[in-house]
């Protein structure tokens, strides 16, 4: 009796499988037609916003017995298979590629544009150490006309015994100083679980070099609607760098900036080796803004301004540099941080070079 019932149920499953196959084939045909239209009009094949909307609608209509997460997974695989049919043979076209979007991505945050015709300077201490320290730095940024303050609150360090940052207490200090002087904030977040809370304090989420391959963090940042600054890994190729950015953009967050911060080579006279060739290559291959961190890439104060000018000459959209009121007493990266006077001279030299692009005259 049971065997007969099993046979009957299996026949019904076979019939449903056939119907599903027919519907999947019909869906694929429609997807291919949509792909041909997108190709003719130069539109990107992948639309992550629409994909998320479809998944949300399907989850809302789900009455079980599958959990919503299972439904999302199943349909994401269907969407992925359809996307592969739409695209030309070979590797899928990256959303971060110039072939997907020819015009530059410009990220606008509270009146500051990153990418496009203007340059941007980002500066601040390696680590937020006290309210007084970050207030003094913020005041110097305001005087120098630098719109974005950086400061580390969560510090991934080589040694577990080194200063690890003040955590959310540091983010609060950073935001208070930025609000006092009308600056944007940027800080590194290392744990996906901290992103949502950190978004209350930072305007730009930084993903550091050591976390460039932290795929769960990249995906979580992609699920947010908050600009992301992605640093190149210590030994990452440019192809790996762009694919890391793709993890973020493919989740629907298109506001991503790339930053070259030097790569590890056999050279010992600088902290890292600034790959200046990465700037024009990234600008050619991707539509995302490209910045250069002259502090981590060189580790030498006396060459930071020349390297900043070289980066701008190569096409960089911005420069990041570290500044501290008293570098010898800094809790991290003491040797490479400029003091206030050195920082102000650095800004004057970079702006006077004629390579720093501003829509308003430099005072």
GIWO-V351980 format. One record per pair of residues at least 12 apart in sequence whose C-alpha atoms are under 10 Angstrom apart, sorted by the first residue. I is the first residue (numbers start at 1). J is the second residue. Records with the same first field share a line. If there is no record, write none. Layout:
I: J + J
This chain:
24: 78 + 82
25: 82
27: 78 + 79 + 82
28: 78 + 79 + 81 + 82 + 83 + 85 + 86
29: 82 + 85 + 86
30: 82
31: 79 + 81 + 82 + 83 + 84 + 85 + 86
32: 82 + 83 + 84 + 85 + 86 + 87
33: 86
34: 86
35: 82 + 83 + 84 + 85 + 86 + 87 + 88
36: 86 + 87
37: 86
38: 86
39: 86 + 87 + 88
42: 99 + 100 + 101 + 102
43: 99 + 100 + 101
44: 87 + 93 + 94 + 95 + 99 + 100 + 101
45: 83 + 84 + 86 + 87 + 92 + 93 + 94 + 95 + 100
46: 79 + 80 + 83 + 84 + 86 + 87 + 92 + 93 + 94 + 95 + 100 + 250 + 252
47: 83 + 95 + 250 + 251 + 252
48: 95 + 249 + 250 + 251 + 252 + 253 + 254
49: 250 + 251 + 252 + 253
50: 252
51: 75 + 76 + 79 + 251 + 252
52: 72 + 76 + 223 + 251 + 252
54: 72 + 75 + 76 + 79
55: 68 + 69 + 71 + 72 + 73 + 74 + 75 + 76 + 79
56: 68 + 72
58: 71 + 72 + 75
59: 71 + 72
94: 242 + 243 + 245 + 246 + 247 + 249 + 250 + 286
95: 242 + 243 + 245 + 246 + 247 + 249 + 250 + 254 + 286 + 287
96: 242 + 243 + 245 + 246 + 247 + 248 + 249 + 250 + 254 + 256 + 285 + 286 + 287 + 288
97: 242 + 243 + 246 + 282 + 283 + 284 + 285 + 286 + 287 + 288
98: 282 + 283 + 284 + 285 + 286 + 287 + 288
99: 285 + 286 + 287
100: 286 + 287
101: 286 + 287 + 288
102: 284 + 285 + 286 + 287
103: 116 + 286 + 287 + 288
104: 116 + 117 + 283 + 286 + 287 + 288 + 289
105: 254 + 255 + 256 + 257 + 286 + 287 + 288 + 289
106: 118 + 255 + 256 + 257 + 287 + 288 + 289
107: 227 + 254 + 255 + 256 + 257 + 288 + 289
108: 227 + 255
109: 184 + 203 + 204 + 226 + 227
110: 182 + 183 + 184 + 203
111: 147 + 184
112: 147 + 148 + 183 + 184
113: 317
114: 255 + 257 + 288 + 289 + 290 + 291 + 317 + 318
115: 257 + 287 + 288 + 289 + 290 + 291 + 316 + 317 + 318
116: 287 + 288 + 289 + 317 + 357
117: 317 + 357 + 358 + 359
118: 317 + 318 + 356 + 357 + 358 + 359 + 360
119: 291 + 312 + 315 + 316 + 317 + 318 + 319 + 351 + 355 + 356 + 357 + 358 + 359
120: 145 + 146 + 147 + 148 + 291 + 316 + 317 + 318 + 319 + 320 + 356 + 357 + 358
121: 141 + 144 + 145 + 146 + 147 + 148 + 149 + 291 + 292 + 317 + 318 + 319 + 320 + 321 + 347 + 350 + 356
122: 141 + 146 + 147 + 148 + 149 + 150 + 184 + 185 + 186 + 291 + 292 + 293 + 318 + 319 + 320 + 321 + 322
123: 137 + 138 + 140 + 141 + 146 + 147 + 148 + 149 + 150 + 151 + 185 + 186 + 293 + 295 + 319 + 320 + 321 + 322 + 323 + 324 + 338 + 343
124: 137 + 138 + 140 + 141 + 146 + 148 + 149 + 150 + 151 + 152 + 174 + 185 + 186 + 320 + 321 + 322 + 323 + 324 + 325 + 337 + 338 + 343
125: 137 + 138 + 149 + 150 + 151 + 152 + 321 + 322 + 323 + 324 + 325 + 327 + 330 + 332 + 333 + 334 + 337 + 338 + 339
126: 150 + 151 + 152 + 153 + 155 + 165 + 187 + 295 + 296 + 321 + 322 + 323 + 324 + 327 + 330 + 331 + 332 + 333 + 334 + 336 + 337
127: 150 + 151 + 152 + 153 + 154 + 155 + 163 + 164 + 165 + 166 + 170 + 187 + 322 + 323 + 324 + 330 + 331 + 332 + 333
128: 150 + 151 + 152 + 153 + 154 + 155 + 165 + 166 + 167 + 169 + 170 + 171 + 172 + 173 + 174 + 187 + 324 + 330 + 331 + 332
129: 151 + 152 + 153 + 163 + 165 + 166 + 169 + 170 + 173 + 174 + 330 + 331 + 332
130: 166 + 169 + 170 + 173 + 174
131: 169 + 170 + 172 + 173 + 174 + 176 + 177
132: 173 + 177 + 325
133: 173 + 174 + 177 + 324 + 325 + 326
134: 149 + 150 + 151 + 170 + 173 + 174 + 175 + 176 + 177 + 178 + 323 + 324 + 325
135: 173 + 174 + 175 + 176 + 177 + 178 + 180 + 181 + 325
136: 177 + 324 + 325 + 340
137: 149 + 150 + 151 + 177 + 178 + 323 + 324 + 325 + 339 + 340 + 343
138: 150 + 174 + 176 + 177 + 178 + 179 + 180 + 181 + 182 + 183 + 323
139: 177 + 178 + 180 + 181 + 182 + 183 + 340
140: 181 + 323 + 325 + 340 + 341 + 343 + 344
141: 178 + 181 + 183 + 323 + 340 + 343 + 344 + 347
142: 178 + 180 + 181 + 182 + 183
143: 181 + 344
144: 343 + 344 + 345 + 346 + 347 + 348 + 363
145: 183 + 344 + 347 + 362 + 363
146: 183 + 184 + 347
147: 178 + 181 + 182 + 183 + 184 + 185
148: 178 + 182 + 183 + 184 + 185 + 186 + 203 + 204 + 320
149: 174 + 175 + 177 + 178 + 183 + 184 + 185 + 186 + 187 + 202 + 320 + 321 + 322 + 323
150: 174 + 178 + 183 + 184 + 185 + 186 + 187 + 188 + 202 + 204 + 206 + 320 + 321 + 322 + 323
151: 165 + 170 + 171 + 173 + 174 + 175 + 185 + 186 + 187 + 188 + 322 + 323
152: 164 + 165 + 166 + 167 + 170 + 171 + 174 + 186 + 187 + 188 + 189 + 206 + 332
153: 165 + 166 + 167 + 168 + 169 + 170 + 171 + 172 + 173 + 174 + 187 + 188 + 189 + 190
154: 166 + 167 + 168 + 170 + 171 + 187 + 188 + 189 + 190 + 191
155: 167 + 187 + 188 + 189 + 190 + 208 + 332
156: 188 + 189 + 190 + 208 + 209 + 210 + 211
157: 210 + 332
158: 210
162: 331 + 332
163: 331 + 332
164: 331 + 332
165: 331 + 332
167: 189 + 194 + 198
168: 194 + 197 + 198 + 201
170: 187 + 201
171: 185 + 186 + 187 + 188 + 198 + 199 + 200 + 201 + 202
172: 198 + 200 + 201 + 202
173: 201
174: 186 + 187 + 201 + 202
175: 200 + 201 + 202 + 203
176: 201
178: 201 + 202
183: 203
184: 201 + 202 + 203 + 204
185: 201 + 202 + 203 + 204 + 205
186: 201 + 202 + 203 + 204 + 205 + 206 + 227 + 228 + 229
187: 201 + 202 + 203 + 204 + 205 + 206 + 207 + 208 + 228 + 229
188: 202 + 204 + 205 + 206 + 207 + 208 + 211 + 228 + 229 + 230
189: 202 + 205 + 206 + 207 + 208 + 211 + 217 + 221
190: 205 + 206 + 207 + 208 + 210 + 211 + 214 + 217
191: 207 + 211 + 214 + 216 + 217 + 220
192: 214 + 216 + 217 + 218 + 219 + 220 + 221
193: 217 + 220
194: 217
195: 217 + 220 + 221 + 224 + 226
196: 220 + 221 + 224 + 226
199: 224 + 225 + 226 + 227
202: 226 + 227
203: 226 + 227 + 228
204: 226 + 227 + 228 + 229 + 255 + 256 + 257
205: 221 + 224 + 226 + 227 + 228 + 229 + 230 + 256
206: 221 + 227 + 228 + 229 + 230 + 231 + 256 + 257 + 259
207: 221 + 228 + 229 + 230 + 231 + 232 + 233 + 258
208: 229 + 230 + 231 + 232 + 233 + 234 + 259 + 261
209: 230 + 231 + 232 + 233 + 234 + 235 + 236 + 241 + 259 + 260 + 261 + 262 + 263
210: 231 + 232 + 233 + 234 + 235
211: 230 + 231 + 232 + 233 + 234 + 244
212: 230 + 231 + 232 + 233 + 234 + 236 + 240 + 241 + 243 + 244 + 245
213: 232 + 233 + 236 + 240 + 241 + 243 + 244 + 245 + 247
214: 244
215: 244 + 247 + 248
216: 247
217: 247 + 248
218: 230 + 244 + 245 + 246 + 247 + 248 + 249 + 251
219: 244 + 245 + 246 + 247 + 248 + 249 + 250 + 251 + 252 + 253
220: 247 + 248 + 251 + 253
221: 247 + 248 + 249 + 251 + 252 + 253 + 256
222: 245 + 246 + 247 + 248 + 249 + 250 + 251 + 252 + 253 + 254 + 255 + 256
223: 248 + 249 + 250 + 251 + 252 + 253
224: 248 + 251 + 252 + 253
225: 252 + 253 + 254 + 255
226: 253 + 254 + 255 + 256
227: 253 + 254 + 255 + 256 + 257
228: 245 + 248 + 249 + 253 + 254 + 255 + 256 + 257 + 258
229: 245 + 255 + 256 + 257 + 258 + 259 + 289 + 290 + 291
230: 242 + 244 + 245 + 248 + 256 + 257 + 258 + 259 + 260 + 290 + 291
231: 244 + 245 + 257 + 258 + 259 + 260 + 261 + 262 + 291 + 292 + 293
232: 244 + 245 + 258 + 259 + 260 + 261 + 262 + 263
233: 259 + 260 + 261 + 262 + 263 + 264
234: 260 + 261 + 262 + 263 + 264 + 265 + 272 + 273
235: 262 + 263 + 264 + 265
236: 263 + 264
237: 263 + 278
238: 260 + 278 + 281 + 282 + 285
239: 282 + 285
241: 258 + 259 + 260 + 282
242: 258 + 282 + 285 + 286 + 288
245: 257 + 258 + 288
254: 288
255: 288 + 289
256: 287 + 288 + 289 + 290
257: 287 + 288 + 289 + 290 + 291 + 317
258: 279 + 282 + 283 + 286 + 288 + 289 + 290 + 291 + 292 + 316 + 317
259: 278 + 279 + 282 + 289 + 290 + 291 + 292 + 293 + 316 + 317 + 318 + 319 + 320
260: 274 + 275 + 276 + 277 + 278 + 279 + 282 + 290 + 291 + 292 + 293 + 294 + 296 + 297 + 311 + 316 + 319 + 320
261: 273 + 274 + 275 + 276 + 291 + 292 + 293 + 294 + 295 + 296 + 297 + 298 + 320
262: 274 + 275 + 276 + 278 + 292 + 293 + 294 + 295 + 296 + 297 + 298 + 299
263: 275 + 296 + 297 + 298
264: 297
269: 298 + 299 + 300
270: 296 + 297 + 298 + 299 + 300 + 303
271: 295 + 296 + 297 + 298 + 299 + 300 + 336
272: 294 + 295 + 296 + 297 + 298 + 299
273: 296 + 297 + 298 + 299
274: 292 + 293 + 294 + 295 + 296 + 297 + 298 + 307 + 311
275: 292 + 297 + 311
276: 292 + 307 + 308 + 310 + 311 + 312 + 313 + 314 + 315 + 316
277: 311 + 314
278: 290 + 292 + 311 + 314 + 316
279: 291 + 292 + 311 + 312 + 313 + 314 + 315 + 316 + 317
280: 311 + 313 + 314 + 315 + 316
281: 314 + 315
282: 315 + 316
283: 314 + 315 + 316 + 317
284: 315
288: 317
289: 315 + 316 + 317 + 318
290: 311 + 315 + 316 + 317 + 318 + 319
291: 308 + 311 + 312 + 315 + 316 + 317 + 318 + 319 + 320
292: 307 + 308 + 310 + 311 + 312 + 316 + 317 + 318 + 319 + 320 + 321
293: 307 + 308 + 311 + 318 + 319 + 320 + 321 + 322
294: 306 + 307 + 308 + 311 + 319 + 320 + 321 + 322 + 336
295: 307 + 308 + 319 + 320 + 321 + 322 + 323 + 333 + 335 + 336 + 337 + 338
296: 320 + 321 + 322 + 333 + 336 + 337
297: 336
298: 336
299: 333 + 334 + 335 + 336 + 337
300: 335 + 336 + 337 + 338
301: 321 + 322 + 335 + 336 + 337 + 338 + 339 + 342 + 343 + 346
302: 336 + 338 + 342 + 346
304: 321 + 336 + 338 + 346 + 350
305: 319 + 321 + 343 + 345 + 346 + 347 + 348 + 349 + 350 + 353
306: 346 + 349 + 350 + 353
307: 319 + 350
308: 320 + 321 + 346 + 347 + 349 + 350 + 355 + 356
309: 349 + 350 + 351 + 353 + 354 + 355 + 356
310: 350 + 355
311: 355
312: 350 + 353 + 354 + 355 + 356 + 357
313: 353 + 354 + 355 + 356
314: 355
315: 355
316: 355 + 356
317: 356 + 357
318: 356 + 357
319: 350 + 356
321: 336 + 337 + 338 + 343 + 346 + 347
322: 334 + 336 + 337 + 338 + 339 + 343
323: 336 + 337 + 338 + 339 + 340 + 341 + 342 + 343 + 344
324: 336 + 337 + 338 + 339 + 340 + 342 + 343
325: 337 + 338 + 339 + 340 + 341 + 343
326: 338 + 339 + 340
327: 339 + 340
348: 362
